[in-house]
């Protein structure tokens, strides 16, 4: 065997070089190559999607295409009516108060007093709801404190997105305590004023 190795040294050297080259090629090839991340957007997809998106951006909004519901524009003169009513109320307030008669002494419990209370002190009544209640004629704690379930249902029907707040936030209880001036009981039940 030694004789055979000595006579074929060149062949043996060539085989060793080939094995080394194949091993280097396999191990060198198995290294992971870092791939460059590609970011694509509408423009890399071609001109058609870009044109479509431009057309969508430039198109009028869907709200502009909606026709107004019937009845819009029927409230055009409401401002003048409200101004006239306010002027009448100012004239009535400036006039001397009339002497109460036997028929007028039995005023309903929901009648508003001359001076309104700050309804914003009731938990759950913010500026928008306060203005809405005032437009419905509710301006005092005593009015709210006197509400029955029917009154609450009637007012709820006119509160729109605020419907249900009177019962959920216990307006009647809060108003009764505020009308009585019982701040300690109010704060014990509903928190700090």
Backbone torsions as a table, in degrees:
resi	resn	phi	psi	omega
1	UNK	NA	-37.8	177.9
2	UNK	-62.2	-37.7	179.9
3	UNK	-65.6	-41.7	-178.9
4	UNK	-66.0	-38.1	178.7
5	UNK	-66.8	-39.4	-179.4
6	UNK	-66.8	-36.7	-177.9
7	UNK	-77.7	-25.6	-177.0
8	UNK	-113.6	37.7	-179.2
9	UNK	-63.5	-37.8	-178.4
10	UNK	-67.1	-42.9	179.8
11	UNK	-65.6	-42.3	-179.6
12	UNK	-63.5	-41.5	178.8
13	UNK	-64.6	-39.1	178.5
14	UNK	-65.0	-41.6	179.0
15	UNK	-63.9	-42.5	179.8
16	UNK	-63.4	-42.1	178.0
17	UNK	-64.6	-39.8	178.7
18	UNK	-65.3	-43.5	178.8
19	UNK	-63.5	-41.9	179.4
20	UNK	-64.7	-41.1	179.3
21	UNK	-65.1	-42.9	179.3
22	UNK	-64.5	-42.0	178.9
23	UNK	-63.3	-44.5	178.5
24	UNK	-62.9	-40.2	-178.5
25	UNK	-66.0	-42.0	179.6
26	UNK	-68.3	-46.1	-178.2
27	UNK	-72.3	-36.2	179.3
28	UNK	-69.5	-31.1	-179.4
29	UNK	-78.3	-24.8	-175.9
30	UNK	-78.2	-7.9	178.3
31	UNK	-66.3	135.0	178.4
32	UNK	-70.1	135.3	177.6
33	UNK	-94.8	140.5	178.1
34	UNK	-78.2	126.7	-179.7
35	UNK	-98.3	138.0	178.6
36	UNK	-78.1	130.9	178.9
37	UNK	-74.6	138.0	178.5
38	UNK	-109.7	129.7	177.0
39	UNK	-103.9	130.2	-179.4
40	UNK	-117.6	149.7	174.1
41	UNK	-138.4	-171.0	-175.9
42	UNK	-62.1	-37.3	-177.1
43	UNK	-68.6	-29.4	179.2
44	UNK	-77.2	-13.3	177.9
45	UNK	-85.5	-12.5	179.4
46	UNK	125.7	177.6	-175.0
47	UNK	-79.4	-29.4	-175.4
48	UNK	-63.1	-49.0	178.0
49	UNK	-64.2	-34.5	179.1
50	UNK	-65.6	-41.0	177.9
51	UNK	-65.6	-39.7	178.8
52	UNK	-62.9	-44.4	179.9
53	UNK	-66.3	-37.6	177.2
54	UNK	-64.0	-40.3	178.5
55	UNK	-65.0	-37.7	178.5
56	UNK	-67.4	-37.9	-180.0
57	UNK	-68.4	-41.1	-177.3
58	UNK	-79.0	-13.8	-177.6
59	UNK	-69.6	150.0	177.3
60	UNK	-66.5	153.1	-178.3
61	UNK	-68.2	158.6	-179.2
62	UNK	-66.3	-29.1	-180.0
63	UNK	-65.7	-30.5	-179.8
64	UNK	-74.1	-23.2	-178.0
65	UNK	-85.9	-13.6	-177.8
66	UNK	-76.8	133.8	177.4
67	UNK	-79.5	144.6	-179.0
68	UNK	-66.1	146.7	180.0
69	UNK	-66.5	157.3	179.3
70	UNK	-63.2	142.4	179.1
71	UNK	101.0	-11.4	178.7
72	UNK	-71.1	133.6	-178.0
73	UNK	99.6	-10.0	179.5
74	UNK	-76.7	-14.7	-179.5
75	UNK	-99.4	26.1	-174.7
76	UNK	-63.5	-34.3	-176.5
77	UNK	-98.6	15.6	-176.5
78	UNK	-64.7	-36.9	-179.4
79	UNK	-60.1	-41.6	179.4
80	UNK	-67.9	-37.7	179.1
81	UNK	-64.9	-42.8	179.8
82	UNK	-65.8	-41.2	179.1
83	UNK	-63.2	-40.9	178.6
84	UNK	-64.1	-43.5	179.6
85	UNK	-64.5	-38.4	179.1
86	UNK	-66.1	-39.0	178.5
87	UNK	-64.5	-39.7	177.5
88	UNK	-63.8	-41.0	179.5
89	UNK	-64.5	-38.2	177.6
90	UNK	-64.1	-39.8	177.6
91	UNK	-64.8	-40.4	178.7
92	UNK	-66.4	-37.8	-179.7
93	UNK	-69.5	-32.0	-179.7
94	UNK	-77.8	-22.8	-179.6
95	UNK	-71.1	149.3	178.4
96	UNK	-64.8	143.6	-178.1
97	UNK	-65.5	140.6	179.6
98	UNK	-78.0	149.8	177.8
99	UNK	-69.6	134.8	-179.7
100	UNK	-67.6	141.1	176.7
101	UNK	-107.9	173.2	-179.8
102	UNK	-64.7	-34.1	-178.4
103	UNK	-72.5	-32.3	-176.8
104	UNK	-88.1	-7.4	-178.9
105	UNK	-72.2	-20.3	179.2
106	UNK	-95.0	64.1	-179.2
107	UNK	-74.4	147.3	178.9
108	UNK	-65.0	154.8	-176.7
109	UNK	-68.7	-20.2	-177.0
110	UNK	-95.8	8.4	179.5
111	UNK	-69.5	139.6	-177.1
112	UNK	-81.3	138.1	175.3
113	UNK	-72.5	167.5	-177.5
114	UNK	-62.4	-40.6	178.4
115	UNK	-107.0	131.9	-178.1
116	UNK	-86.3	157.5	175.9
117	UNK	-90.2	166.5	176.1
118	UNK	-83.6	92.9	-177.2
119	UNK	-66.3	-14.0	177.0
120	UNK	-66.5	-13.9	177.1
121	UNK	-73.8	-18.8	176.8
122	UNK	-74.8	128.1	179.6
123	UNK	-62.3	129.0	179.9
124	UNK	98.7	-4.5	178.3
125	UNK	-109.3	107.8	178.1
126	UNK	-98.1	-171.5	-177.2
127	UNK	-61.0	-40.9	-179.3
128	UNK	-66.8	-44.6	-179.2
129	UNK	-68.5	-34.7	177.6
130	UNK	-63.4	-44.0	178.7
131	UNK	-66.3	-38.7	179.2
132	UNK	-65.5	-42.0	177.8
133	UNK	-64.6	-40.3	178.4
134	UNK	-63.1	-37.0	178.4
135	UNK	-68.6	-22.8	177.1
136	UNK	-89.3	-0.4	178.0
137	UNK	91.8	7.9	179.9
138	UNK	-96.1	112.3	-175.5
139	UNK	-131.1	-2.6	-176.7
140	UNK	-136.2	158.8	177.4
141	UNK	-65.4	-36.8	-177.3
142	UNK	-65.2	-33.5	176.6
143	UNK	-62.7	-49.1	-177.6
144	UNK	-66.8	-38.2	-179.7
145	UNK	-63.3	-27.1	-178.3
146	UNK	-89.4	0.5	-178.4
147	UNK	-64.0	138.7	171.5
148	UNK	-99.5	177.8	177.8
149	UNK	-61.7	-34.3	178.4
150	UNK	-67.8	-39.8	178.2
151	UNK	-63.4	-42.7	179.7
152	UNK	-62.5	-42.9	179.1
153	UNK	-63.8	-39.3	179.8
154	UNK	-66.1	-43.6	179.9
155	UNK	-69.7	-41.6	179.2
156	UNK	-57.3	-37.7	-179.2
157	UNK	-63.5	-22.0	-177.4
158	UNK	-105.3	0.0	-177.9
159	UNK	-86.9	-8.0	177.7
160	UNK	64.2	-121.5	-176.8
161	UNK	-71.6	-11.0	178.2
162	UNK	-93.9	6.8	-178.1
163	UNK	-58.9	139.5	178.9
164	UNK	92.9	-11.1	-176.8
165	UNK	-69.8	-32.1	-176.7
166	UNK	-61.1	-44.8	179.6
167	UNK	-76.8	-43.7	-175.7
168	UNK	-62.0	-38.3	-178.2
169	UNK	-97.0	5.6	177.6
170	UNK	55.0	53.5	-179.0
171	UNK	-61.4	-39.4	-176.3
172	UNK	-63.7	-44.4	179.0
173	UNK	-64.9	-44.5	179.7
174	UNK	-61.5	-46.0	-177.7
175	UNK	-65.1	-36.8	179.3
176	UNK	-63.2	-42.9	179.4
177	UNK	-69.0	-39.5	179.3
178	UNK	-70.0	-37.7	178.5
179	UNK	-65.7	-36.0	179.2
180	UNK	-78.0	-13.2	-179.2
181	UNK	77.8	18.2	-177.8
182	UNK	-87.8	78.4	-176.2
183	UNK	-68.3	-36.0	-178.4
184	UNK	-63.4	-46.6	179.1
185	UNK	-65.9	-37.8	179.0
186	UNK	-62.6	-48.5	-178.2
187	UNK	-67.8	-31.5	176.7
188	UNK	-67.0	-34.7	-176.4
189	UNK	-91.2	-40.9	-171.3
190	UNK	-116.9	-3.8	179.1
191	UNK	101.2	177.6	-175.8
192	UNK	-63.1	139.2	177.0
193	UNK	-75.3	NA	NA
